[in-house]
């Protein structure tokens, strides 16, 4: 293999001649392989890193800290990465020691070597343009890395919201389709009072909409950056006007309303916004898992369960039981939810584990947040397209269960009183007879009165008596 020799404080090392990464990336690649998932798996994160580097180059040029030819080459390299090129050169494992230094240096080296090519030099000829001196000018991993994480999360939340809106629309469509399908509502898995299947699905749509709003609120927390903080927030090795200049350049490059934190020392060590976002993802997952539990219950059977709805069949459900079809899409979403809920603990502990002026555990926070959002997005779209859109109602089954339910006596309370209603319910349950027949037999109401009271559509909304 053709190689070039690079040098760092540890010593010399052979680097593949065609590689755009350099010696620090190569050492990190050897040191870290915990997850087996490299930076290249998270394209938005790579483009976010490139946007940070472009903004810093523009700021340094404006402040006359960087020559124009270097600025142009760095910016062109960044634009190429933002456009999707060279992503395979981001080879460091997502979970790494060093608080993200390996990620930052992977970025610096790829940009530097591509910029060297643009300037007409060979990769590794850092005397013309250096990964640290030029690409990382006025920066530290400690402000670049968390800034790139926040830019990534800001964009990924848009993607997650889009997928949730798709699912919300699917639920709304079913709410309209099932608006006249009367069924029994249940509390504690026991018969309660009638409702419509449309009301049930409308509830799911509202739950999703509420969580969309919580995600949008959490997105505002990550608009605040510590770019310009350099090592610990004091801005060492940067121009006095750098902070405000790079804030403006970052806004221009990202076209997003990112702002500088009011105190960069605090912002460099505080990972509270990541914990907050993780908490919202946990909330979304918990509620979505509850919805999937409901779908599995409502479709259970088909002969010995609720069997009020039919989920679209996706695959045979058993290697031994012919004809069995399982609710595989809701089951998949349940498991994604469990994973996200579990990673919230990891993120919480990683945030708590930070010490003094820096939290070194941001790599595991970033990995889990990115991974959670990616899984949730795919899972929610699958739930919409492969499950909810194809749900049908077993209307006769729903009606039969309403008419045969002991829960009908609740509608009789205002007319025959709680005591009589209790007697009717107990007798119907013990003798396996209908509430309807017992009320008529005891002459508690006339047939006309009873039919009016227990008409299904008179039991699903408030009424004056």
C-alpha positions as CSV (number, residue, x, y, z in Angstrom):
1,X,0.0,0.0,0.0
2,X,1.3,3.4,-0.9
3,X,1.8,5.6,2.1
4,X,2.9,9.0,3.3
5,X,4.6,9.6,6.7
6,X,3.0,12.0,9.2
7,X,4.3,13.0,12.6
8,X,2.7,14.0,15.9
9,X,3.8,14.2,19.5
10,X,3.7,10.4,19.8
11,X,6.0,9.9,16.7
12,X,5.9,9.0,13.0
13,X,3.1,6.9,11.4
14,X,2.4,5.6,7.9
15,X,-0.9,7.0,6.5
16,X,-2.5,5.6,3.3
17,X,-1.4,8.0,0.6
18,X,-4.9,8.4,-0.8
19,X,-6.5,9.1,2.7
20,X,-7.7,12.6,3.4
21,X,-7.6,11.9,7.1
22,X,-4.2,12.2,8.9
23,X,-2.2,10.8,11.8
24,X,-4.5,11.8,14.6
25,X,-7.5,10.2,12.9
26,X,-5.4,7.1,12.2
27,X,-4.5,6.8,15.9
28,X,-8.1,7.3,16.9
29,X,-9.2,4.6,14.5
30,X,-6.8,2.2,16.1
31,X,-7.8,3.2,19.7
32,X,-11.6,3.3,19.4
33,X,-13.9,0.6,18.1
34,X,-16.4,0.2,20.9
35,X,-19.6,0.7,18.9
36,X,-18.3,-0.2,15.4
37,X,-20.3,2.8,14.2
38,X,-18.2,5.5,12.6
39,X,-18.9,9.2,12.1
40,X,-19.7,8.4,8.4
41,X,-23.0,6.8,9.6
42,X,-24.3,10.2,10.7
43,X,-24.1,12.4,7.6
44,X,-25.9,15.4,9.2
45,X,-23.3,15.4,11.9
46,X,-20.5,15.5,9.3
47,X,-22.1,18.4,7.5
48,X,-22.6,20.2,10.8
49,X,-18.9,19.9,11.5
50,X,-18.1,21.3,8.1
51,X,-20.5,24.2,8.6
52,X,-18.7,25.1,11.9
53,X,-15.3,25.0,10.1
54,X,-16.6,27.1,7.3
55,X,-18.0,29.7,9.7
56,X,-14.8,29.9,11.6
57,X,-12.7,30.3,8.5
58,X,-14.9,33.1,7.3
59,X,-14.7,34.8,10.8
60,X,-10.9,34.4,10.9
61,X,-10.5,35.9,7.4
62,X,-12.7,38.9,8.3
63,X,-10.6,39.5,11.4
64,X,-7.4,39.2,9.2
65,X,-6.3,36.1,11.1
66,X,-6.4,33.8,8.0
67,X,-5.1,34.5,4.5
68,X,-7.6,34.7,1.7
69,X,-6.2,31.8,-0.3
70,X,-6.4,29.5,2.8
71,X,-9.9,30.8,3.6
72,X,-11.1,30.0,0.0
73,X,-9.6,26.6,0.0
74,X,-11.0,25.7,3.4
75,X,-14.4,27.0,2.5
76,X,-14.4,25.0,-0.8
77,X,-13.5,21.9,1.1
78,X,-16.2,22.5,3.6
79,X,-18.8,23.1,0.8
80,X,-17.9,19.8,-0.8
81,X,-18.4,18.0,2.5
82,X,-21.7,19.7,3.0
83,X,-22.7,18.6,-0.4
84,X,-22.0,15.0,0.6
85,X,-18.4,14.4,-0.6
86,X,-15.6,12.7,1.4
87,X,-18.0,11.4,4.1
88,X,-16.3,8.0,3.9
89,X,-13.1,9.7,5.2
90,X,-14.8,10.3,8.6
91,X,-13.7,7.0,10.0
92,X,-13.5,7.6,13.8
93,X,-15.8,5.6,16.0
94,X,-18.7,7.6,17.5
95,X,-17.8,6.5,21.0
96,X,-14.3,7.8,21.8
97,X,-12.2,9.1,24.6
98,X,-11.0,12.7,24.6
99,X,-14.3,14.6,24.7
100,X,-14.6,14.5,20.9
101,X,-11.0,15.5,20.0
102,X,-10.7,12.6,17.6
103,X,-13.9,13.8,15.8
104,X,-12.6,17.4,15.6
105,X,-9.2,16.2,14.3
106,X,-10.8,13.9,11.8
107,X,-12.6,16.9,10.5
108,X,-9.6,19.2,10.6
109,X,-7.4,16.7,8.7
110,X,-9.9,15.9,6.0
111,X,-10.6,19.6,5.3
112,X,-6.9,20.4,5.4
113,X,-5.9,17.7,3.0
114,X,-8.7,18.5,0.6
115,X,-7.8,22.2,0.9
116,X,-4.1,21.4,0.1
117,X,-5.3,19.7,-3.1
118,X,-7.3,22.7,-4.0
119,X,-4.2,24.9,-3.5
120,X,-2.1,22.5,-5.7
121,X,-0.2,20.7,-3.0
122,X,0.0,17.0,-1.9
123,X,-1.9,15.6,1.0
124,X,0.1,15.8,4.2
125,X,2.1,18.9,3.1
126,X,0.9,20.8,6.1
127,X,3.6,23.5,5.9
128,X,1.2,25.1,3.3
129,X,-2.0,24.7,5.2
130,X,-2.2,23.0,8.6
131,X,-5.1,21.1,10.3
132,X,-4.5,22.8,13.7
133,X,-2.9,26.1,12.8
134,X,-5.4,27.0,10.0
135,X,-8.5,24.8,9.9
136,X,-8.7,24.8,13.7
137,X,-7.7,28.4,14.1
138,X,-9.4,30.2,17.0
139,X,-11.1,26.9,18.0
140,X,-11.0,24.0,20.4
141,X,-12.7,20.7,20.3
142,X,-14.5,21.9,23.4
143,X,-16.5,24.5,21.4
144,X,-16.5,23.0,18.0
145,X,-17.8,19.6,19.0
146,X,-20.9,20.6,21.1
147,X,-21.7,23.3,18.5
148,X,-21.8,20.7,15.8
149,X,-23.9,18.4,18.0
150,X,-26.5,21.1,18.5
151,X,-26.6,22.0,14.8
152,X,-27.2,18.3,14.1
153,X,-29.9,18.0,16.7
154,X,-31.6,21.2,15.4
155,X,-31.9,19.7,11.9
156,X,-32.7,16.2,13.1
157,X,-35.6,17.4,15.2
158,X,-37.1,18.9,12.0
159,X,-36.9,15.4,10.5
160,X,-38.5,13.8,13.5
161,X,-41.3,16.3,13.6
162,X,-42.0,15.6,9.9
163,X,-42.3,11.9,10.5
164,X,-44.6,12.6,13.5
165,X,-46.8,14.8,11.4
166,X,-47.2,12.0,8.9
167,X,-48.3,9.7,11.7
168,X,-50.6,12.4,13.2
169,X,-52.3,12.7,9.8
170,X,-52.8,8.9,9.5
171,X,-54.5,8.9,13.0
172,X,-56.7,11.9,12.0
173,X,-57.8,10.1,8.8
174,X,-58.8,7.1,10.8
175,X,-60.6,9.3,13.3
176,X,-62.8,10.6,10.5
177,X,-63.2,7.2,8.9
178,X,-64.3,5.6,12.2
179,X,-66.4,8.6,13.6
180,X,-69.6,6.6,13.6
181,X,-68.3,3.3,14.8
182,X,-69.6,3.0,18.4
183,X,-67.6,0.7,20.8
184,X,-67.0,0.2,24.5
185,X,-64.4,2.3,26.2
186,X,-62.4,0.6,28.9
187,X,-60.7,1.6,32.1
188,X,-58.4,-0.8,34.0
189,X,-59.1,-3.2,31.1
190,X,-62.7,-3.4,32.3
191,X,-65.9,-2.3,30.5
192,X,-66.5,1.4,31.1
193,X,-68.9,3.4,28.9
194,X,-69.4,3.7,25.1
195,X,-67.4,5.9,22.8
196,X,-66.6,5.9,19.1
197,X,-63.6,4.3,17.5
198,X,-63.1,7.7,15.9
199,X,-62.7,9.3,19.3
200,X,-60.1,6.8,20.2
201,X,-58.0,7.5,17.1
202,X,-58.5,11.2,17.5
203,X,-57.0,10.9,20.9
204,X,-53.9,9.4,19.4
205,X,-53.6,12.2,16.9
206,X,-53.9,14.8,19.7
207,X,-51.2,13.0,21.8
208,X,-48.8,13.1,18.8
209,X,-49.6,16.8,18.1
210,X,-48.8,17.7,21.8
211,X,-45.5,15.9,21.6
212,X,-44.6,17.7,18.3
213,X,-45.0,20.9,20.2
214,X,-42.8,19.7,23.0
215,X,-40.1,18.8,20.4
216,X,-40.3,22.2,18.9
217,X,-39.9,23.8,22.3
218,X,-36.8,21.7,23.0
219,X,-35.4,22.8,19.7
220,X,-35.2,26.3,21.0
221,X,-32.8,25.2,23.8
222,X,-30.1,24.2,21.4
223,X,-30.0,27.5,19.5
224,X,-27.5,28.6,22.2
225,X,-23.9,27.9,21.2
226,X,-20.5,28.1,22.9
227,X,-18.5,28.7,19.7
228,X,-15.7,31.1,20.5
229,X,-15.2,29.6,24.0
230,X,-12.1,27.7,22.8
231,X,-10.8,25.5,25.6
232,X,-12.9,26.3,28.7
233,X,-14.9,29.4,27.8
234,X,-12.3,32.1,28.3
235,X,-11.7,32.5,24.5
236,X,-8.0,32.0,24.8
237,X,-6.1,32.1,21.4
238,X,-8.9,34.0,19.7
239,X,-9.4,37.5,18.4
240,X,-11.3,39.9,20.8
241,X,-14.0,40.3,18.2
242,X,-14.1,36.6,17.2
243,X,-17.1,35.6,19.3
244,X,-19.5,38.0,17.7
245,X,-18.0,37.6,14.3
246,X,-18.2,33.8,14.3
247,X,-21.8,34.0,15.6
248,X,-22.8,36.0,12.5
249,X,-20.9,33.7,10.2
250,X,-22.5,30.6,11.7
251,X,-26.0,32.1,11.2
252,X,-25.1,32.8,7.5
253,X,-23.7,29.4,6.9
254,X,-26.5,27.4,8.6
255,X,-29.3,29.8,7.8
256,X,-30.5,29.1,11.4
257,X,-31.0,31.4,14.3
258,X,-28.0,30.2,16.4
259,X,-26.9,32.6,19.1
260,X,-23.9,32.8,21.5
261,X,-24.4,31.8,25.1
262,X,-24.3,34.7,27.5
263,X,-21.5,33.0,29.5
264,X,-19.2,30.8,27.6
265,X,-17.5,29.2,30.6
266,X,-20.9,27.9,31.8
267,X,-22.0,26.9,28.3
268,X,-18.8,24.8,27.7
269,X,-19.5,22.6,30.7
270,X,-23.3,22.5,30.7
271,X,-25.0,19.6,28.9
272,X,-28.5,20.4,30.3
273,X,-30.0,21.0,26.9
274,X,-29.0,17.5,25.8
275,X,-30.7,16.0,28.9
276,X,-33.8,18.1,28.2
277,X,-34.0,16.8,24.6
278,X,-33.4,13.3,25.7
279,X,-36.3,13.7,28.2
280,X,-38.6,14.8,25.4
281,X,-37.6,11.9,23.3
282,X,-38.4,9.6,26.2
283,X,-41.8,11.3,26.6
284,X,-42.6,10.8,22.9
285,X,-41.4,7.2,23.0
286,X,-43.4,6.4,26.2
287,X,-46.6,7.7,24.6
288,X,-46.0,6.2,21.2
289,X,-45.4,2.8,22.9
290,X,-48.7,3.2,24.8
291,X,-50.5,3.8,21.5
292,X,-48.9,0.7,20.0
293,X,-50.0,-1.3,23.1
294,X,-53.5,-0.2,22.4
295,X,-53.4,-1.1,18.8
296,X,-52.2,-4.6,19.7
297,X,-54.9,-5.0,22.3
298,X,-57.7,-3.7,20.0
299,X,-56.6,-6.1,17.2
300,X,-56.1,-9.1,19.5
301,X,-57.6,-12.4,18.7
302,X,-59.1,-12.6,16.1
303,X,-61.5,-15.1,17.8
304,X,-60.4,-14.9,21.4
305,X,-59.4,-11.2,21.8
306,X,-60.9,-7.8,21.4
307,X,-60.9,-8.0,17.6
308,X,-62.4,-4.5,17.3
309,X,-59.9,-3.5,14.6
310,X,-57.8,-5.3,12.0
311,X,-54.2,-4.4,11.4
312,X,-52.9,-4.9,7.9
313,X,-51.2,-8.3,7.7
314,X,-47.4,-7.9,7.0
315,X,-46.0,-11.4,7.3
316,X,-46.8,-14.9,8.6
317,X,-46.6,-14.9,12.4
318,X,-45.4,-18.3,13.3
319,X,-43.2,-21.1,12.2
320,X,-45.5,-23.6,13.9
321,X,-49.0,-22.1,14.0
322,X,-50.5,-21.9,10.5
323,X,-52.6,-18.8,9.8
324,X,-51.2,-16.8,12.7
325,X,-50.5,-13.1,11.9
326,X,-48.7,-10.9,14.5
327,X,-48.9,-7.1,15.0
328,X,-45.2,-6.8,14.0
329,X,-45.1,-3.1,13.2
330,X,-46.4,-2.0,16.6
331,X,-44.1,-4.5,18.2
332,X,-41.2,-3.0,16.4
333,X,-42.2,0.5,17.5
334,X,-42.5,-0.7,21.1
335,X,-38.9,-1.9,21.0
336,X,-37.6,1.3,19.5
337,X,-39.4,3.1,22.4
338,X,-37.7,0.8,25.0
339,X,-34.3,1.6,23.4
340,X,-34.9,5.3,23.5
341,X,-36.1,5.2,27.1
342,X,-33.1,3.2,28.1
343,X,-30.6,5.6,26.4
344,X,-32.2,8.4,28.3
345,X,-30.5,6.9,31.4
346,X,-27.2,6.8,29.6
347,X,-27.5,10.4,28.6
348,X,-28.5,11.4,32.1
349,X,-25.5,9.6,33.6
350,X,-23.1,11.0,31.0
351,X,-24.3,14.5,31.7
352,X,-24.0,14.0,35.5
353,X,-20.5,12.5,35.0
354,X,-19.0,15.7,33.7
355,X,-16.4,17.4,35.9
356,X,-15.3,21.0,36.3
357,X,-15.0,23.0,33.1
358,X,-15.8,20.3,30.5
359,X,-18.0,17.2,30.1
360,X,-15.8,14.6,28.5
361,X,-18.7,12.2,27.8
362,X,-20.4,14.2,25.1
363,X,-19.5,11.5,22.5
364,X,-21.9,9.0,24.1
365,X,-24.5,11.7,24.4
366,X,-24.3,12.6,20.8
367,X,-24.3,8.9,19.6
368,X,-27.4,8.1,21.6
369,X,-29.3,11.2,20.7
370,X,-28.6,10.9,17.0
371,X,-29.3,7.2,17.0
372,X,-32.6,7.6,19.0
373,X,-33.9,10.2,16.6
374,X,-33.0,8.2,13.5
375,X,-34.7,5.1,14.9
376,X,-37.8,7.0,16.0
377,X,-38.2,8.7,12.6
378,X,-38.0,5.4,10.7
379,X,-40.3,3.6,13.2
380,X,-43.0,6.3,13.2
381,X,-43.1,6.4,9.4
382,X,-43.4,2.6,9.3
383,X,-46.2,2.8,11.8
384,X,-48.1,5.3,9.6
385,X,-47.5,3.7,6.2
386,X,-47.4,0.0,7.1
387,X,-49.9,-0.2,9.9
388,X,-52.3,2.8,10.7
389,X,-53.1,3.6,7.1
390,X,-54.4,0.1,6.5
391,X,-56.4,-0.4,9.7
392,X,-60.0,-1.4,9.3
393,X,-62.8,-1.6,11.9
394,X,-64.9,-4.6,12.8
395,X,-68.1,-2.6,13.2
396,X,-70.5,-5.4,14.1
397,X,-68.1,-6.7,16.7
398,X,-67.9,-3.2,18.3
399,X,-71.7,-2.9,18.3
400,X,-72.3,-6.3,19.8
401,X,-69.9,-5.7,22.6
402,X,-71.6,-2.4,23.4
403,X,-75.1,-3.9,23.5
404,X,-73.9,-6.9,25.6
405,X,-71.8,-4.9,28.0
406,X,-72.6,-4.5,31.7
407,X,-71.2,-1.0,31.3
408,X,-74.5,0.1,29.8
409,X,-75.9,0.6,33.3
410,X,-73.7,3.7,33.7
411,X,-76.0,5.4,31.2
412,X,-79.0,4.4,33.3
413,X,-77.8,6.0,36.6
414,X,-79.5,9.3,36.1
415,X,-82.8,7.5,35.3
416,X,-83.1,4.6,37.7
417,X,-80.5,5.5,40.4
418,X,-77.2,4.1,41.4
419,X,-78.7,1.4,43.7
420,X,-81.0,0.0,41.0
421,X,-78.2,0.2,38.4
422,X,-76.0,-1.9,40.7
423,X,-78.7,-4.5,41.1
424,X,-79.2,-4.7,37.4
425,X,-75.5,-5.0,36.7
426,X,-74.9,-7.7,39.3
427,X,-77.9,-9.8,38.0
428,X,-76.8,-9.4,34.4
429,X,-73.3,-10.5,35.3
430,X,-74.4,-13.5,37.5
431,X,-77.0,-14.8,35.1
432,X,-75.2,-14.0,31.8
433,X,-78.2,-11.9,30.7
434,X,-78.5,-8.5,29.1
435,X,-78.9,-5.2,31.0
436,X,-81.6,-4.3,28.5
437,X,-83.8,-7.4,29.3
438,X,-83.4,-7.0,33.1
439,X,-84.5,-3.4,33.1
440,X,-87.6,-4.2,31.1
441,X,-88.3,-7.3,33.3
442,X,-88.1,-5.2,36.5
443,X,-90.2,-2.4,34.8
444,X,-87.7,0.2,35.7
445,X,-88.2,1.9,32.4
446,X,-90.4,1.6,29.4
447,X,-89.1,0.1,26.2
448,X,-89.3,3.5,24.5
449,X,-87.4,5.2,27.3
450,X,-84.8,2.5,27.4
451,X,-84.2,2.5,23.7
452,X,-83.7,6.3,23.7
453,X,-81.3,6.2,26.7
454,X,-79.1,3.4,25.4
455,X,-79.0,4.4,21.8
456,X,-75.3,4.3,21.2
457,X,-75.0,7.8,19.9
458,X,-76.8,9.2,23.0
459,X,-74.1,7.7,25.2
460,X,-70.9,9.2,23.6
461,X,-71.5,12.9,24.4
462,X,-72.9,15.0,27.3
463,X,-76.7,15.2,27.6
464,X,-79.1,17.1,29.8
465,X,-81.6,15.0,31.8
